[in-house]
Amino acid sequence: MRRSRLALILIPLSIIILVVAGILAMRWVDSWFEEPQPQTIAQASLQSMREQSRLNVFAARYVAVVTSTQERLGGIVSAQKTTIMPGDVRYEVNLADLGQDDIRWDEGTSTLHVTLPPIEVSQPQIDINAIQEYSGGGILMRLTDAERALDQANREQAQRSLMEQARQPMPMRLARESAKRAVARSFALPLRAAGIEANVAVRFADEPQGGEREYMDYSRRIEDVLADPKDSQRQQQK
């Protein structure tokens, strides 16, 4: 009788223990196969981008045309020199400046908001072989250091002119748009690969917050990215 009573107690107890253990095991297994969190993927993408340090987003060539004049003896003799100087400028984003506070996930709209540091414009890389020079007043340049002074003045003016051209609204806007697209894709593709349907909205720190004009969606389906570019062009033309 005692054995039977003990069996009646132990059997239900063992069943309960097995059920509880099974539930715990199921939860443990589910934790391995649970859906990836967008915040986790975004943080991994952020770390990867920061390791790239600098991102070249745009490049352009500009041409400066400057003229300098030297006068001596009260303007009796003079010399003039015109310099045509082309230079290449790069537009970059320092990804190392991206921090945790620059990434924000909006659960309600399934949107990842990214705030970028300002665009940095490199110093012009002068194409020395393409420089053209035109001068007048050879006597003054032969007898004095006027030519050296003219060259120095033209170089300084040309450098300023190239930088002024590079910072005009149009090239800066193109550089910003290119940076937004590149960064948005870098965050969007890992999210899409993980099966997360999300938008990526990118803006610069010096742009106003709020409003669709500042937060632009550049995300694309991974199927579209991997598709043949010719097929995409045909679909757009249709």
C-alpha positions as CSV (number, residue, x, y, z in Angstrom):
1,M,0.0,0.0,0.0
2,R,2.8,2.4,0.9
3,R,4.5,1.7,-2.4
4,S,1.3,2.2,-4.4
5,R,0.6,5.5,-2.6
6,L,4.2,6.6,-3.1
7,A,3.9,5.7,-6.8
8,L,0.7,7.7,-7.0
9,I,2.5,10.7,-5.6
10,L,5.8,10.4,-7.6
11,I,4.2,9.7,-11.0
12,P,2.2,13.0,-11.2
13,L,5.2,14.8,-9.7
14,S,7.5,13.4,-12.3
15,I,5.1,14.3,-15.0
16,I,4.9,17.9,-13.8
17,I,8.7,18.1,-13.6
18,L,9.0,16.7,-17.2
19,V,6.4,19.3,-18.4
20,V,8.2,22.1,-16.7
21,A,11.5,21.0,-18.0
22,G,10.0,20.7,-21.5
23,I,8.6,24.2,-21.4
24,L,12.0,25.6,-20.2
25,A,13.7,23.6,-23.0
26,M,11.3,24.9,-25.6
27,R,11.9,28.5,-24.4
28,W,15.7,27.9,-24.5
29,V,15.4,26.6,-28.1
30,D,13.1,29.4,-29.1
31,S,15.6,31.9,-27.9
32,W,18.1,30.6,-30.5
33,F,15.6,30.9,-33.3
34,E,13.8,34.1,-32.4
35,E,13.5,36.8,-35.0
36,P,16.5,39.1,-35.1
37,Q,16.0,42.6,-33.5
38,P,16.4,45.6,-35.8
39,Q,18.3,47.4,-33.1
40,T,20.9,44.6,-32.9
41,I,21.4,44.6,-36.7
42,A,21.6,48.4,-36.8
43,Q,24.3,48.4,-34.1
44,A,26.3,45.8,-36.0
45,S,26.0,47.9,-39.2
46,L,27.1,51.0,-37.2
47,Q,30.2,49.2,-35.9
48,S,31.1,48.0,-39.4
49,M,30.7,51.5,-40.9
50,R,32.7,53.1,-38.1
51,E,35.6,50.8,-39.0
52,Q,35.6,52.1,-42.5
53,S,36.5,55.5,-41.0
54,R,36.0,57.8,-44.0
55,L,33.4,57.4,-46.8
56,N,34.0,59.1,-50.1
57,V,30.5,60.0,-51.4
58,F,31.2,62.4,-54.3
59,A,34.0,63.9,-56.4
60,A,34.1,66.7,-58.9
61,R,36.6,68.7,-61.0
62,Y,36.6,72.5,-61.1
63,V,38.6,75.0,-63.1
64,A,39.8,78.3,-61.7
65,V,40.7,81.2,-64.0
66,V,42.6,84.0,-62.2
67,T,44.6,87.0,-63.3
68,S,47.2,89.0,-61.4
69,T,49.0,92.3,-62.3
70,Q,52.2,93.8,-61.1
71,E,53.1,97.5,-61.6
72,R,56.4,99.3,-61.1
73,L,57.6,102.9,-61.5
74,G,54.2,104.3,-60.8
75,G,52.5,102.2,-63.4
76,I,54.9,103.0,-66.2
77,V,55.8,99.3,-66.6
78,S,53.5,96.4,-65.7
79,A,53.2,92.7,-66.0
80,Q,50.2,90.5,-66.1
81,K,49.7,86.8,-65.8
82,T,46.6,84.6,-66.2
83,T,46.5,81.1,-64.8
84,I,43.9,78.4,-65.7
85,M,44.1,75.8,-62.9
86,P,42.0,72.6,-62.8
87,G,41.6,70.7,-59.5
88,D,39.8,67.6,-58.2
89,V,37.8,67.8,-54.9
90,R,36.5,64.9,-52.8
91,Y,33.4,65.1,-50.5
92,E,33.6,62.8,-47.5
93,V,31.8,61.7,-44.4
94,N,33.8,60.8,-41.3
95,L,31.9,57.6,-40.3
96,A,34.1,57.3,-37.2
97,D,32.1,60.3,-35.7
98,L,28.9,58.2,-35.8
99,G,27.8,57.4,-32.3
100,Q,25.1,55.4,-30.6
101,D,22.9,58.5,-30.2
102,D,23.0,59.0,-34.0
103,I,20.9,55.8,-34.5
104,R,17.3,55.6,-33.5
105,W,14.7,52.9,-34.2
106,D,11.1,53.9,-34.5
107,E,9.0,50.9,-33.7
108,G,5.7,52.6,-34.7
109,T,6.8,53.3,-38.3
110,S,9.4,50.6,-38.6
111,T,11.9,53.3,-39.5
112,L,15.6,53.5,-38.6
113,H,16.7,57.1,-38.3
114,V,20.3,57.9,-38.9
115,T,22.0,61.3,-38.3
116,L,25.3,61.9,-40.1
117,P,28.1,64.3,-39.3
118,P,28.6,67.2,-41.8
119,I,30.1,66.7,-45.2
120,E,33.8,67.4,-45.3
121,V,35.4,68.9,-48.5
122,S,39.0,68.0,-49.2
123,Q,41.6,70.4,-50.4
124,P,41.8,70.5,-54.2
125,Q,44.2,68.1,-55.8
126,I,45.8,70.3,-58.5
127,D,46.3,68.7,-61.9
128,I,49.8,70.2,-62.6
129,N,50.1,68.9,-66.1
130,A,46.8,70.6,-67.1
131,I,47.7,74.1,-65.8
132,Q,47.8,76.8,-68.5
133,E,49.4,80.2,-68.2
134,Y,49.3,83.4,-70.3
135,S,51.5,86.4,-69.6
136,G,52.2,89.9,-70.8
137,G,54.9,92.4,-69.8
138,G,57.9,90.3,-70.4
139,I,60.4,93.1,-69.7
140,L,59.3,93.6,-66.1
141,M,59.3,89.9,-65.5
142,R,62.8,89.4,-66.9
143,L,64.3,92.3,-64.9
144,T,62.5,91.8,-61.6
145,D,60.8,89.1,-59.4
146,A,57.4,90.1,-60.8
147,E,56.8,86.7,-62.3
148,R,57.4,84.9,-59.0
149,A,55.0,87.3,-57.3
150,L,52.4,86.8,-60.0
151,D,52.7,83.0,-59.8
152,Q,52.3,83.1,-56.0
153,A,49.3,85.4,-56.2
154,N,47.6,83.3,-58.9
155,R,48.1,80.0,-57.0
156,E,46.5,81.5,-53.9
157,Q,43.6,82.9,-55.8
158,A,43.1,79.7,-57.7
159,Q,43.0,77.6,-54.5
160,R,40.4,79.9,-53.0
161,S,38.3,79.9,-56.3
162,L,38.3,76.1,-56.4
163,M,37.2,75.8,-52.8
164,E,34.4,78.4,-53.4
165,Q,33.2,76.5,-56.4
166,A,33.3,73.2,-54.4
167,R,31.1,74.7,-51.6
168,Q,28.4,76.0,-53.9
169,P,24.9,74.8,-53.0
170,M,24.5,72.5,-56.0
171,P,27.6,70.3,-55.5
172,M,27.0,70.2,-51.8
173,R,23.5,69.1,-52.3
174,L,24.7,66.3,-54.7
175,A,27.2,65.2,-52.1
176,R,24.6,65.1,-49.4
177,E,22.2,63.1,-51.5
178,S,25.0,60.6,-52.5
179,A,26.0,60.2,-48.8
180,K,22.4,59.6,-47.7
181,R,21.9,56.9,-50.3
182,A,25.1,55.1,-49.5
183,V,24.5,55.1,-45.8
184,A,20.9,54.2,-46.1
185,R,21.8,51.2,-48.2
186,S,24.5,50.1,-45.7
187,F,21.8,49.9,-43.0
188,A,18.9,48.7,-45.2
189,L,20.5,45.7,-46.8
190,P,21.4,43.9,-43.6
191,L,17.8,44.5,-42.3
192,R,16.3,43.2,-45.5
193,A,18.6,40.2,-45.5
194,A,17.3,39.3,-42.0
195,G,13.7,39.5,-43.3
196,I,12.9,42.8,-41.6
197,E,10.8,45.2,-43.6
198,A,12.1,48.6,-42.6
199,N,12.7,52.1,-43.9
200,V,15.9,53.9,-43.4
201,A,15.7,57.7,-43.0
202,V,19.0,59.6,-43.2
203,R,19.7,63.3,-42.5
204,F,22.7,65.5,-41.6
205,A,23.2,66.9,-38.1
206,D,23.0,70.5,-39.5
207,E,19.6,69.8,-41.2
208,P,16.3,70.6,-39.4
209,Q,14.5,67.7,-37.7
210,G,11.0,66.6,-38.5
211,G,9.3,66.5,-41.9
212,E,9.6,64.1,-44.9
213,R,11.8,66.6,-46.8
214,E,14.6,66.0,-44.3
215,Y,14.0,62.3,-43.7
216,M,14.2,60.6,-47.1
217,D,13.7,56.9,-47.6
218,Y,16.3,55.3,-49.8
219,S,15.7,51.7,-48.8
220,R,15.2,49.1,-51.5
221,R,14.2,45.5,-51.6
222,I,17.1,43.1,-51.7
223,E,15.6,41.5,-54.8
224,D,15.8,44.8,-56.5
225,V,19.4,45.3,-55.5
226,L,20.4,41.8,-56.8
227,A,18.4,42.1,-60.0
228,D,19.9,42.7,-63.4
229,P,20.3,46.6,-63.7
230,K,19.0,46.3,-67.3
231,D,15.8,44.8,-66.1
232,S,15.3,47.6,-63.6
233,Q,15.9,50.2,-66.3
234,R,13.3,48.5,-68.5
235,Q,10.7,48.5,-65.7
236,Q,11.3,52.2,-65.0
237,Q,10.9,53.0,-68.7
238,K,7.6,51.2,-68.8
